[in-house]
Structures are given as C-alpha cells and as structure tokens.
Amino acid sequence: GWLFWRVMACGRRSGDRNRQVILVILCVCVCQSGAETLRYSLPEEMERDSFVANIAKDLGVPLSQLAARKARVVSEGNEQLFRLNQNTGVLTAKESLDREEICPQSDTCTLFFKIFFENPLQLIRGEVEIRDVNDNSPVFPEKEMVLEILETASPGSRFPLESAQDKDVGINGLQNYSLGPNPHFSLSLGTGKNGVKYVELVLQRQLDREEQGELSLLLTATDGGSPPRSGTAQVRIVVLDANDNTPVFERETYEVRLAENSPPEQLVVRVSAADPDEGSNGKVRYAFTQTSERSRQLFQLNPTTGEIRVAGKLDFEEAKSHTMVVKATDGGGLSAHCKVQVEVLDVNDNAPEIALTSLSASIPEDAPPRTVVALFSVRDRDSGDNGRTECSIDGDLPFSLTPTFDNYYELRTNAALDRERTAEYNITITATDWGRKRLSSQETIFVQISDVNDNPPEFTQEIYTMSVTENNSPMLRIGSMKATDADAGINARVNYALVRQEGKEQPEVSVNAENGDVYILRPLDYEKVAAFEVTVRAADGGSPPLSAQAVLRIVVRDENDNAPVLLHPGPESSAAGELVPRWAPSGYLVAKVVAVDADAGQNAWLSYELAKATEPGLFRVGLHSGEVRTARAVTERDAARQRLIVLVRDRGQPALSATATLAVALVDGFSEAHLRVSEEAPAAEPDGPLTLYLIASLVCVSVLFLATAVAALVVKVWRARRGETETLPTFPTTATESSAGSLPRSYVYDVCFAAGTVNSEFRFLRPLFPCFPAGLPPGPGEQRSSVCSQDAANLGAEGD
C-alpha cells in the first residue's frame, strides 16, 4: 500500500499523464504479484447482511480511499453473494447462505471473491469458508425396512441395512447407529472406501420361525452435532423357511466409464446373480440398496434383467462418479450384494462464460495506445482442454486483448483513434475453449469515442463572391458563408468574424457570428467603390479554438442614378454660339455635343437626338457621336440665327437625360458677322474703358496664339526631319474615357487673322481635315482628306 501511494504521488508531481498511466500499471502489477489471499470463515444459515469481515481494516486502506477508488466486491460465477459497504469497509453476506445448497457434493465449502479497485486498477483475492452447522437430521431412505431371513441362518450372519443420509458434513454428519434392545440381533458399523458409514445386522442367536415369525426393531442414526440430531427407521424381520442357496453375483464390483452426454435409456451395465435353487427360491430380483437419492434419479435398474440404464442427465461438473449397491434377492428371501462404480467422463458441453468486471463507456479520441478500456474474466466449467479457453476480437478494430491473471483479460487500444472516422465501436469478444468440438460464447462491448478538438473549420469555398446593387437599403442580407467542422459538440460550433486589418477603414459589410449571413451595413455607391474584399475567419468553440479564413468579395452592381453630364457646351453657359458659313455643304460639322455618364454598362450608353430646332430640316445630330452637322446645304433663305436643343439620353431603366442648347449664326464672312453683331450691340464711346479692355485682351490672346503657332511649327519641322508622323492633338482624359462623349481627332479648328482689319477681328472657320502621309491609315474616328493644300489656300483667301 505504501508503494502504491508513493507511485501515485510521483505521477501527480510530474504532471505527465503518460508517465502516470505507466506508473499506475507498474504499481498494479507489483501489488498483484505481492498480494496475499484474504481468508475468512462464516457459519452457514446466518441472517441476511451478516458481518463477514472489515476489508478496509484488513487491507490497511483508509475508508476515504474505498469510495475514491470505487472499490467493490466481485464473486466468481453469475450470482453475487457478498456486498461491500464503501463507507464502512465492511463485507457482508447479501443472503442467508446454505452450505448444503451451495456445496452439495463437497465436504468443504469455500466461496471465492475478489476485491476490485479502480483508478488505479487493483484486484485482491479473497476466500470465505462456509462452516457447517448441524441443521439437518439423518434421514433413512425408507421409514420401514423389511428383511426376510431364513430361520436356518447361522449366528454371525450379516444383513446390510439401508444407510441414513445426513446433508451435514464433518462432526455434524452421520456418526453412529443404535438398535433397540432385542435378543437376536446386534449392529455392526463400518466405513467404506469413499468414507460413507454403513450398518449391518448381525445375527446373535438362532431364529425360530415357529417361535416368532416376525421381529420389529428400531434403528436410530445419530450425528455428532451439539445438540445431536437423529433419525429412526423400523426394521421388520420376516423369518422364512430354509433356503440353502443365496444368489451369487458374477463380480463383486462392476466398474463402468460413461460420458456425461449419454442419452436417456442408454445401457450402463447389466448385473447378473445366479441362484442354483429351483422354483421361487431360484428366481432372482434386483434392487438398489445403500444408494443415494441422486443416483437413483440418474439411473434406473430393471428388477428382472438387472440392466442399469441412464434415466437422467449426467453432469461431470456436478459429480464425477456414482456408486450404487445392487441387491439380488431370490424367491426364498436370500440376497447378495454387488457394487456398481460409474465414472463420469467429461464432455465439452459447457461454453465459456464471460463476466465483465469493469468498462469505460467513453474514451477520448486522443487516448494513447495501450489504454485500458475494459476488464473481464472467462470461466469454463469443463475440465482439461475442455475447460481451457482463449479470447479474440471479431473484425479489424483498433483494440487488442491482454491476459492478466486468473483468466482475466484487459481490453486495450492498440492504435490511434479518430472520432470523425468512427464515433463508436461495438466490440464483439469471442471466448473459445480447446475441446475437440470447440464451444464459444460472445460478449459485445459498446465503446463510445469522445470528441477532441483536432479539426479546424473548413469553408465550402476559398473565395465567396456576392453582388449588391448600389443605393441598397441598410442592413441588407446579400448571402451567407458556410464553414463546417468535423468535430462534435462545442468543438464543432462555428463562429464567424471579420478579420480586422490595421490601417484600413471599417468595412461596409457585417457577418452574423452564428450562421455566417452577410449584411451590407450602409448604402453603397458604385461610382465610388465598384468592388472590395474582406477576410472572414471561422473559429470553433474548442479549447484552444481552431480557425480557418476565406475571402469575401463584394461586387457592387451599377444602378442608373446618374444623369448624363455635358462637357461641351459647358454647363455654366446657357447657350454656345457657333458660326456656319452660308456656303457650308450638306454634312458640314457645326459643333460636337460631348457628354459623359458616371454610371457603367448600359446605364452609361448615351444617344443624341435633335429635340428642337429653328429649322428642323437644316441640321442633324449623330446618334452615338453627338456631332451636329448640316442636313442639307445652307441657302440664302435660311434665317441667320438658328437655335438648336440637343437631347442626351442614357439607356438605363428608367432612362435619364440632359439637354444642350446651341446658338448657330449663318454668316457670309467673318467681317459680315462682326458688323451684324456690332449693329445689334449698343454703341459705345470710342475712348471708354470697355474698348480698352477688349484691345488688351485681344493683344494677349494674339501673342499667346502666335507663340503656340511658332512652337507647333518648330515641333513639326523637327519631327519631319526625324521621319516621324505628325502627332494628332488629343482631348482631356475625362472626355476620351467616356463611352459616348469624346471629340473625334479628325476635327481641329484653325484661326485666321484678317490683314488690314482696323479692329483686329478674328473668327472661327470650318474645320480642317488633317493630311496623312501615303500609306498611313487614319486613326479611329478620323477621316482622310485629300484637299489639305487647297483648304490652306482657301483659308488665306477668306482671311483677305
């Protein structure tokens, strides 16, 4: 005991569970190897719950440890005869014990039990001897025995009598016989080879049938108890006439070997006795005498033929041999005796019995190999090889059997367990004996594997893509993320959370921690953010928790919430003025309406149409380009001032639009336009401040234009020397990136100054088409012109 507690203390201080398990197993082996058997004695017929022993005191174990270590008593066999009180350590008998019922065939009666301790495992053997109490009186098989004795029987003749049966043993068993006083007979006591006492009548004085035909004697059997018990039987002596020949058996003892599974009516032996007399004196009849009641139930004797046959079911485990005495009596009353000794041979008729002592109903999946799951014992009531057993486990399971002692086995794990692959096991243990016809029995043990948090959550996708239309309502659910965990219980309970990234703004999305539903917190604007990504973590409820991550990509769908915006003419001017010469042919480019839409896709596809015009048939607008051109040649009949309203519309549902107003002046020449404008304008004083401001502005613009023209000429000459093609001017990025609002590169405007004009007038003339070198195609949206030099000459003429 001291060694056990020292080992346990070392295991706790070390903190190493594996080392503690090994120390406990070593301790159990040491304790078992050095333990002595507890021996007790108890008289039979004690009352229920009678005191047997104080186990705690005898083992030197504190009472607190009995309950802590789950001490209990286990009796051999199926019936539990004793009870152990864990609080007091007292071993008591559960029921009143009857030795004659428990051990009917044995002079000594010993019950075996084991004291079983769990945590750690320990078994201690124990024996309880049931002492006999003189509670049974001797009993004769018959209350009256009849003996027929020839009157010619000589003194000294012996006549066997039926023996009394006493279920008690030892000193309490049958000890003596006594015979009532009479002048003819006395008793002779003897003991057979098997220790059974027998009694015979001894003739002391010659019988005389004429004097007394019958005698009645009182036979008393007494045991050695205190006080003694006794039983009586009447012996009636019938005096017969002379019969000078007695039956003679062929053998004094018949020895027979008989298998225990012999069927009923099987012939055991045939006894035979011969009598040379004639008539009824020579006719012999057979009967059992001095034979136990159990033997009479198992065997039957034919009184005429002397055949002994099986009458009941023989059981080697109950009795290994049976002794019977056969009396052969002739018609004259003379008799002879012989013994029949039947040896019962063992047959493998008992399957092994499995008794489960301890079972761990649940073990964790991370339990190390060699972990003890159950403890059980195997018992076979046969003998020899028929009682020798072996155990095995059915199927390919991660468990093994380890024999310990006294036919006890331990069920242990022999491999790593995985609850996610197999959550429970039905382990079938088969016990088989070694008999020629092998018998077996099975016991099924149910073992459940408890979960350990060894599996992280797994998302069904690595990247989740969800879409939402802009201008959504707050807290809008747009989808759900799903992660599964192969564990069970709290280890499989998944919580979702966004992964916060330092230095980044709070995301516009939220994930429900319980079910992974995704919500948009605030309305989104496609024009600001078209898509964004966040990282979502799924963590289980284990300790420590395991987690996994997935990417959530939010795509914002465009909504037609932006009307077209005009770039040209600018939104700040109510109307833009354009000059068109009256010689303008059909298709002459008047102006280009440029608009953009901040939406995307179909919502940003723009179309242009002429909503209103002074002369509806004079102008037309390109549906997709926004170019305002003459629909026919300008005539003298057309009004000098034209007002156009161009409608710009997108293709959204519903469509949004904007309008641009253009003022077009039809002129014959630049001076004419200036004079017309001057006539309509109010006259100003020549030396007023407005004229001074206009002259200063015109000078600044002229200087800036001349510098630009000179720079452009220098660049062209430099590029021409290097053989490069002239680069066409481009428009601002915001216009070119629009899907329907860019000016084609083929249209540029040239400025001409009129020489000799007093007021230094300038005007815009028709667009010029750039010339392309031979073999060089125009760019996208550009038109090729073959009249570059002619246009330049015309411009010079018009300037003049």
BAFITI-591088 format. One record per residue (C-alpha): residue in one letter; x, y, z. Coordinates in steps of 0.001 Angstrom, whole numbers, plus 500000, padded with zeros to 6 digits. Layout:
// residues N
aXYZ ...
END
This chain:
// residues 800
g500000500000500000 w502834502426500870 l504477501727497498 f501195502368495642 w500626505796497187 r504272506765496636 v503963505901492936 m500736507881492606 a502266510897494331 c505236510823491953 g502848510639488970 r500912513706490173 r504041515750490842 s505438515011487436 g502282516250485685 d502924513884482850 r499777511890482185 n501518509255480102 r504100508699482819 q501329508469485411 v499495505797483418 i502709503729483142 l503428504114486876 v499877503040487743 i500142499932485563 l503516499039487139 c502021499631490563 v499089497343489803 c501457494615488629 v503614494990491759 c500587494982494015 q499108491947492319 s502328489995492386 g502814490528496115 a499180490396497324 e498063487619499690 t494673485965499690 l492192487182502308 r490685484201504122 y487570484308506275 s485185481848507826 l481411482135508187 p478876479702509633 e476027478803507370 e472428479877507869 m473474483317509085 e470929486067508639 r470897488357505645 d473540491148505677 s475577489263508285 f479059490589509007 v481879488754507234 a484955490959507619 n486262494518507748 i488053494761504414 a489387498271504973 k490968497255508265 d492424494013506920 l493907495736503855 g495047498796505777 v493256501103503344 p491677504353504613 l487887504445504328 s488049507556502142 q490021505617499533 l487367502902499202 a484877505304497660 a487522507319495837 r488918504217494142 k485438502720493553 a486126499567495490 r483645496733495023 v483467493005495530 v483102490570492644 s482103486939493322 e483000484138490962 g480079482904488948 n476930484697487944 e475491485152491455 q476942487857493676 l476863486573497261 f478618489394499092 r478245493157499416 l480954495718500249 n479997498951502006 q482373501647500708 n481588503923503639 t482417501454506409 g484632498933504577 v482516496052505944 l481958492936503839 t478533491349504421 a476594488411503021 k473763489513500762 e471587486477501602 s471483483673504112 l473987481039502931 d473018477369502966 r476123475195502706 e474130472156501635 e472653474104498738 i475874475797497666 c478234472829498013 p476062469715497902 q478824467391496767 s481746468674498826 d482807468184502436 t484360471637502442 c482641474709501058 t484754477689500076 l483454480740498209 f485902482831496247 f485673486547495618 k487854489436494513 i488077492972495830 f488279495252492779 f489748498759492936 e489530501222490053 n491721504250489436 p494207502636489578 l493276499069488791 q493899496529491596 l492488493069492348 i492795491263495698 r491746487641496062 g489553486507498947 e488052483275500282 v485141482663502628 e484782479205504120 i481186478327504904 r481262476315508110 d478725473591508530 v476009473929511164 n474114470942512428 d470828471906510803 n469977468549509170 s468965465313510857 p469927461911509494 v467199460550507239 f466644456970506139 p465505456391502561 e462568454401503869 k460767454567507155 e460460450808507211 m462986448239506023 v461887444643505572 l464390441793505859 e463483438223505101 i465858435918506930 l465890432172506816 e465421430568510036 t468403428463509244 a470665431493509213 s473572430780511459 p474638433186514182 g477133435705512911 s475292436195509644 r475289439770508495 f472467441613506805 p473134445071505283 l470662447785506098 e469814450960504270 s472182453737505362 a470839457014506604 q471687460215504700 d472824463371506503 k473403466533504450 d475717467924507086 v479409467111506995 g482205466502509393 i481253466123513030 n477748467293512173 g477322464407509757 l476190460880510485 q478304459410513251 n476599456393514827 y473774453876514642 s471956452241517521 l469485449381517639 g466659448945520045 p467052446125522607 n466263442634521229 p467509439095521884 h468561438182518308 f470443440969516598 s473190443470517123 l474651446201514933 s477944446297513150 l479232449649511888 g481773450077509109 t483201452723506798 g483586452221503054 k486455453318500832 n484580456506499999 g484192457366503698 v480494456532503857 k479394454766507018 y477328451655506585 v475489449414509054 e474755445705509139 l472577443492511333 v474495440675512961 l472555437608513970 q473463436743517551 r471006433970518292 q469342431411516035 l465916432372514716 d462913430150515095 r460053430916512826 e457714428713514885 e458628430687517964 q458459434162516345 g457693434725512664 e458446438464512643 l460555440838514642 s460315444641514722 l463464446572515521 l464019450314515923 l467118451563514109 t468386455009515149 a471003457103513242 t472710459870515235 d475004462715514085 g477772464361516110 g476264467821516441 s475678469666519665 p472956469005520452 p472901465847518325 r470182465107515806 s468813461670514990 g466551459792512645 t464816456441513002 a463517453659510825 q461672450443511559 v463407447192510634 r460906444414510174 i462434440913510218 v460420438227508435 v461634434762509283 l461496432439506276 d461679428817505864 a465021427389504889 n466566428346501594 d470037426919501486 n471392428776498436 t471861432506498143 p472278434369494856 v475878434838493715 f476966437804491518 e479393437286488723 r481551440102490075 e481690441796493392 t482248445235491808 y481227446483488375 e483255449449487086 v481848451470484185 r483045454626482390 l480239456722480954 a480257460022479036 e478256462786480629 n476270463423477455 s474929459868477353 p471325459911476203 p468447458519478297 e467830454763478120 q471467454093477233 l472622450809478791 v475201451352481507 v475813447789482720 r473941444541483273 v474456442873486638 s473724439213486990 a473396436930490023 a472870433170489823 d470895431041492327 p471036427218491952 d467789426788493818 e464664425860491985 g461326427477491852 s460797430714493590 n463935430207495665 g465988430354492481 k464240433320490896 v466339436429491479 r465117440050491529 y467357443105491617 a467003446361493510 f469138449310494603 t470262449453498183 q472568451800500033 t472341454136497010 s471906457910497194 e468724459536496027 r470560461461493303 s471978458217491844 r468529456673491890 q467295459669489823 l470083459346487273 f469962455560486815 q467177453003486624 l467510449287487368 n465400446656485703 p464381444321488612 t464092441312486342 t467026441609483932 g469474443531486126 e470053446117483382 i471065449575484579 r470216452365482145 v470575456155482105 a467461457834483460 g468554461488483867 k471084463998482577 l474579463249483792 d476790466213484606 f480512465798485118 e480691469232486745 e478132468127489360 a479522464684490216 k482479462894488688 s481411459400489841 h478415457496491172 t478455454423493439 m475423452114493592 v474804448855495543 v472598446273493864 k470891443637495940 a469908440369494292 t467170438528496189 d465822435095495377 g462320433880495995 g463290432417499323 g464474435811500608 l468171435152500349 s470120438016498878 a473546439039497718 h475087442430497001 c477416443930494442 k478727447419493800 v478412449327490550 q481003452129490195 v480177454568487355 e482908457059486388 v481502460074484512 l483702461241481640 d483887464925480891 v482454466103477579 n482825469601476225 d479262470613476938 n479843473951478644 a480632477047476653 p482960479613478212 e481308482291480317 i482410485924480011 a481920488137483072 l482504491873482595 t484202493409485622 s484960496978484544 l484129499044481464 s484970502580480355 a481885503597478401 s483665506525476713 i487313507238475901 p488768510365474241 e489934510071470665 d493405511245471639 a493826508393474128 p497297506876473690 p497717503267472554 r497565500610475291 t494807502496477130 v492710500057479216 v489071500077478096 a487579497082479935 l488440494232482298 f486638490882482134 s487097487268483150 v486418483984481325 r485287480776483033 d484626477292481629 r483175474667483958 d484611471793481930 s487954470220482792 g491223469657480967 d491363471018477457 n487591471326477516 g487960473988480205 r490945475739478668 t489906478960476899 e491236481622474591 c489775485029473643 s489757487033470443 i488164490163468983 d485996489922465895 g486855492239462990 d489710494589462272 l489379497004465169 p491970499202466908 f491725497119470079 s493591494132471498 l493261491688474389 t495929491242477042 p495686488297479507 t496475489233483102 f495874486559485772 d493245484005486839 n491626484020483397 y491265487812483466 y491752489849480296 e492242493544479613 l490765495192476542 r493202497868475364 t493556500234472437 n496365499357470042 a496202502282467602 a495283505938467448 l491557506656467437 d489696509116465239 r486162510029466269 e485499511742462937 r486127508442461152 t484485506122463700 a482498507594466598 e481635504338468361 y482628500702468371 n480661497535469021 i483434495220470102 t482496491552469997 i484691489398472223 t484654485657471486 a485801483155474092 t486508479641472736 d487547476511474605 w490066473906473442 g487726470933473290 r487577468588470343 k484225470103469477 r485059473666470334 l482391475747472046 s482379479506472219 s480424482416473608 q480392486090472787 e480064489341474665 t479523492676472932 i481057495790474473 f479897499210473336 v482635501856473464 q481959505466472514 i484773507752471363 s484529511244472859 d485473514211470721 v488709516205470915 n489115519493469078 d491504518288466379 n489769519549463234 p489639523226462200 p486547524587460431 e486546524333456643 f484822526818454354 t482886525388451443 q484697527884449176 e488014529668449302 i486544532840447772 y482899533905448132 t481677536414445553 m478447538254446327 s476832541139444487 v474651544018445611 t473022546831443699 e474177550277444698 n471933552528446770 n470887549468448723 s468925549671451963 p470931549456455226 m471456546014456834 l470599544228453583 r471338540467453595 i473132539504450381 g474169535908451056 s475712533519453509 m479107531927454148 k479273528371455388 a482034526568457270 t481789523042458632 d483732521372461413 a484175517601461538 d484293517648465350 a481229517345467562 g479502519360470263 i481096522638471271 n484196521728469237 a482056521905466080 r480221525105466988 v481479527643464415 n481532531413464962 y482199533869462135 a484007537204462379 l485630539725460086 v489402539931460210 r490342543493461078 q493243544900459088 e495291547703460554 g495363550927458622 k492162550196456689 e488759551729457151 q485862549930458757 p484345547679456050 e480819548267454828 v479930544616455457 s478998542574458533 v478906538796459083 n476493537126461513 a478600535312464090 e476150532408464432 n475085531486460882 g477509533353458587 d474871535559456940 v476424538575455166 y474843542011455561 i475642545381453919 l475656547985456685 r475185551168454638 p474135552116451093 l476934551659448575 d477892553869445631 y479135552074442544 e480774555244441285 k482961555341444442 v483654551659445013 a482863549047442374 a484170546074444405 f486046545350447605 e487296542326449549 v487322541379453232 t488655538345455074 v486306536262457241 r487550533950459965 a485577530897461158 a486620529654464610 d485263526650466518 g484425526515470224 g487271524203471238 s489968524998473744 p492193526184472215 p489959527151469276 l490922526270465701 s490094528563462798 a490125528996459026 q489838532009456727 a488087532753453461 v487949535803451195 l484621537578450743 r484454539653447556 i481612542172447289 v480766543323443757 v478607546463443525 r476161546435440626 d475555549750438902 e472187551491439063 n471119554235436722 d471391557006439292 n473499559489437319 a472133561622434505 p474425562479431567 v476754565438432224 l477573567851429389 l481231568640428776 h480597570703425653 p478879573014425619 g479790573661429241 p477061573533431878 e477946577038433108 s476937578678429776 s473269578825428924 a473962578659425209 a477032578211422999 g477500580192419844 e478600578523416627 l479315580223413248 v478426578496409997 p479261579985406569 r476413580122404147 w478411578184401607 a478506575166404053 p477573571997402135 s475499569073403489 g477310567205406238 y479231570271407399 l480318569848411038 v478754572610413059 a479634571503416563 k480001568425418717 v477983567834421863 v480185565993424354 a478575564303427417 v479639561673429937 d477703559410432339 a479228558265435660 d477288555003435513 a478554551856433840 g477426549439431205 q474081550069429575 n473389552846432073 a476301554804430537 w475460554207426870 l474487557657425540 s472456558589422500 y471959562054420973 e468947563434419177 l467766566787418000 a464920567732420230 k464118571165418823 a465489573443416082 t464609576718414347 e464949574940411007 p464265571233411744 g465431570106408340 l468669572083408274 f470621570208410956 r471003566636412143 v472740565039415185 g474808561838415163 l473006559217417312 h476149557998419029 s478750560666418206 g476818563806419201 e478115565628416106 v475828568403414845 r476051568611411060 t474114570278408311 a471490568001406880 r471495569957403578 a473370572887402065 v472730576279403618 t470665578651401464 e470089582377401459 r466538581803402626 d467641580247405920 a467424582504408913 a470707583971410055 r470169582830413651 q469416579235414440 r468678577768417886 l469198574007418456 i468294571897421520 v470107568534421643 l468737565816423980 v471318563429425513 r469754560212426910 d471257557078428548 r469866553539428237 g469084552934431889 q465736551852433222 p464292554389433603 a466396556488431250 l467951559759432445 s468714562686430111 a470205566168429752 t469829568906427115 a472342571149425404 t471375574430423710 l473361575633420704 a473075579026419020 v474193578918415411 a474826582006413269 l474803581724409480 v477361584198408060 d478818585075404679 g482190586068406082 f483950586933409321 s483606590771408776 e479984590490407955 a479374588570411159 h481249591203413099 l479251594055411514 r475978592288412232 v476952591771415776 s478093595428416032 e474826596707414616 e472823594782417130 a475077595813420031 p474597599289421535 a477135601882420522 a479927602520422977 e482087605507423357 p485427605008421499 d487533606017424401 g485512604141427005 p487142601585429365 l485394598618427699 t487212599227424407 l490487599430426246 y489856596130427971 l488927594446424698 i492058595679422961 a494234594443425843 s492570591047425830 l492906590732422067 v496617591546422260 c497191588915424942 v495323586263423022 s497124587124419815 v500519586904421470 l499656583579423072 f498371582209419782 l501442583307417848 a503725581697420420 t501734578469420191 a501815578511416395 v505565579064416326 a506129576259418823 a503930573910416819 l505791574768413632 v509149574102415259 v507954570729416556 k506572569717413147 v509830570631411418 w511840568708413999 r509633565618413672 a509662565821409899 r513445565691409926 r513343562557412032 g510794560935409697 e508072560782412299 t504426561207411559 e502696564259412955 t501035563507416206 l497393564467416324 p496139566543419255 t494108564729421929 f491326565793424216 p491316565683428009 t491214562318429699 t487765562790431110 a486331563184427669 t488226560366425956 e487411557860428655 s483678558481428327 s481870555873426356 a479919558356424256 g481354561833424759 s484751562260423006 l485550564538420100 p486997562728417068 r490622563528416452 s489874564350412827 y488291567683413682 v490523570622414662 y489943574302414284 d492281576815412641 v492358580524413441 c492939583154410757 f493589586827411167 a492355589356408571 a495164591563407360 g494382595226407272 t491388595000409553 v491213598072411648 n489713596395414740 s491879593287414505 e488881590949414154 f489090587111414301 r486632584363413627 f486300580560413581 l486187578924410210 r485132575449409144 p487133572501410448 l490161571267408631 f490905567604407962 p494486566602408685 c496575565145405925 f498030561687406339 p501224560532404682 a500869557988401968 g500303554531403291 l499397555722406811 p495724554980407672 p493680557436409716 g493126556812413370 p489870555616414921 g487065558092414151 e489303560101411723 q488506560898408129 r491064561120405343 s491143564416403359 s492841564947400031 v492431568720399876 c494889569849402548 s496736572355400365 q493520573583398785 d491978574236402200 a495001576262403199 a494708578420400076 n491034578935400680 l491736579978404241 g494198582566403011 a491678583918400566 e488964584093403168 g491296585913405522 d491931588528402932 
END
